[in-house]
């Protein structure tokens, strides 16, 4: 196994245990993840332009990101940070997403984007996730800018 892959696997395994506890319910309905210090550092160095390219490749087919945008196959993402999950008017969310009742912030988005079906089992979105920390950091840096008042970086 390559060193980078082994380290990423080790970090993901340790982050899961640190966030939820071994054997604990790892859904966003059951607990609130904390942003690992390593991810906070990556966010401070992230490139929103790279994040926009990732968004356009992986997210834009279903999600609109413009301020005056609308819902598509997924809800629009303007003002995502600070929003309670499943609250965009006019979008028909899955029961699983409605039940999750978390607020989107750096920690919840990071956790969700690693493996969405683990974070919200039963959601309708078909997306495997972004396992690479640097890609998630770049994407989060871009999504952060899609707010009337972008939140400060951690």
C-alpha positions in Angstrom: 0.0 0.0 0.0 1.3 3.5 -0.8 2.3 5.7 2.1 -0.3 8.4 1.2 -3.1 5.9 0.9 -2.2 4.3 4.1 -2.0 7.6 6.0 -5.4 8.7 4.5 -6.9 5.4 5.5 -5.5 5.7 9.0 -6.7 9.3 9.4 -10.2 8.4 8.2 -10.4 5.5 10.6 -9.1 7.7 13.5 -11.4 10.6 12.6 -14.4 8.4 12.6 -13.6 7.0 16.0 -12.7 10.5 17.3 -16.0 12.0 16.0 -18.4 9.3 17.0 -16.7 6.8 19.1 -16.2 3.2 18.1 -19.6 1.4 17.7 -21.5 4.6 18.2 -24.2 5.8 15.8 -22.3 7.8 13.2 -25.3 9.6 11.7 -25.6 13.4 11.9 -29.0 12.8 13.6 -27.2 11.2 16.5 -24.1 13.3 17.1 -22.3 16.5 16.2 -18.8 16.0 14.7 -15.9 18.2 15.5 -13.6 19.5 12.8 -10.2 17.7 13.1 -7.3 20.2 13.6 -5.7 18.8 10.4 -8.7 19.7 8.4 -8.9 23.2 9.9 -5.3 23.7 8.8 -6.1 22.5 5.3 -9.1 24.8 5.1 -7.0 27.8 6.0 -4.7 26.9 3.0 -7.4 25.8 0.7 -8.0 27.2 -2.8 -11.6 28.2 -3.5 -10.9 28.2 -7.3 -9.9 24.5 -7.1 -13.0 24.0 -5.0 -15.2 25.6 -7.7 -13.7 23.2 -10.3 -14.5 20.3 -8.0 -18.0 21.7 -7.5 -18.6 22.0 -11.2 -17.4 18.4 -11.9 -19.0 16.7 -9.0 -21.9 18.8 -7.7 -23.3 21.1 -10.3 -25.3 18.5 -12.2 -27.7 18.5 -9.2 -27.0 21.6 -7.2 -27.3 25.3 -8.2 -24.8 27.6 -6.5 -25.9 31.0 -7.6 -27.4 33.5 -5.2 -30.7 33.7 -7.1 -30.5 30.1 -8.1 -33.2 27.5 -7.6 -33.6 23.9 -6.7 -32.6 21.2 -9.2 -32.3 17.5 -8.5 -30.8 18.7 -5.2 -31.4 21.9 -3.2 -29.7 25.1 -4.1 -26.6 25.8 -2.0 -26.5 29.6 -1.6 -26.3 30.3 2.2 -25.6 26.7 3.0 -23.4 27.5 6.0 -25.5 28.1 9.1 -28.6 26.5 7.5 -30.5 23.7 9.2 -30.5 20.6 7.0 -33.6 20.0 4.9 -35.0 23.5 5.2 -34.8 25.0 1.6 -38.4 25.9 0.7 -39.8 24.0 -2.2 -37.4 21.1 -2.1 -38.7 17.6 -1.3 -36.0 16.1 1.1 -35.8 12.5 2.0 -37.1 11.5 5.4 -33.6 10.7 6.5 -32.3 14.2 5.7 -35.3 15.8 7.5 -34.7 13.6 10.5 -31.0 14.6 10.7 -31.8 18.1 11.9 -28.2 19.2 12.0 -26.8 22.6 11.0 -24.4 22.8 8.1 -21.0 24.1 9.2 -17.4 23.1 8.4 -17.5 20.1 10.7 -20.8 18.7 9.5 -20.1 19.3 5.9 -16.6 17.8 6.1 -18.0 14.7 7.9 -20.9 14.4 5.4 -18.7 14.8 2.3 -16.4 12.0 3.4 -19.2 9.4 3.1 -22.7 10.9 2.8 -24.6 7.6 3.2 -22.9 7.0 6.6 -23.7 10.5 7.8 -27.3 10.4 6.6 -28.4 6.8 5.9 -31.3 6.6 3.6 -30.7 9.9 1.9 -31.7 10.0 -1.8 -28.6 11.7 -3.1 -26.4 9.4 -5.0 -22.9 10.5 -4.3 -20.0 8.4 -2.9 -18.2 11.2 -1.2 -14.8 12.9 -1.4 -12.3 10.9 0.6 -9.3 13.2 -0.2 -8.9 15.8 2.5 -7.4 18.4 0.3 -10.3 18.1 -2.2 -12.9 18.5 0.6 -11.0 21.5 2.0 -10.9 23.2 -1.5 -14.6 22.4 -2.0 -15.5 23.8 1.5 -13.5 26.9 0.8 -15.6 27.5 -2.3 -18.9 26.6 -0.6 -18.0 29.1 2.2 -18.1 31.9 -0.4 -21.6 31.1 -1.4 -23.0 33.0 1.6 -24.3 36.5 2.0 -21.9 36.6 5.0 -19.2 33.9 4.6 -18.3 32.3 7.9 -14.8 32.8 9.1 -12.3 30.0 8.5 -11.6 27.8 11.5 
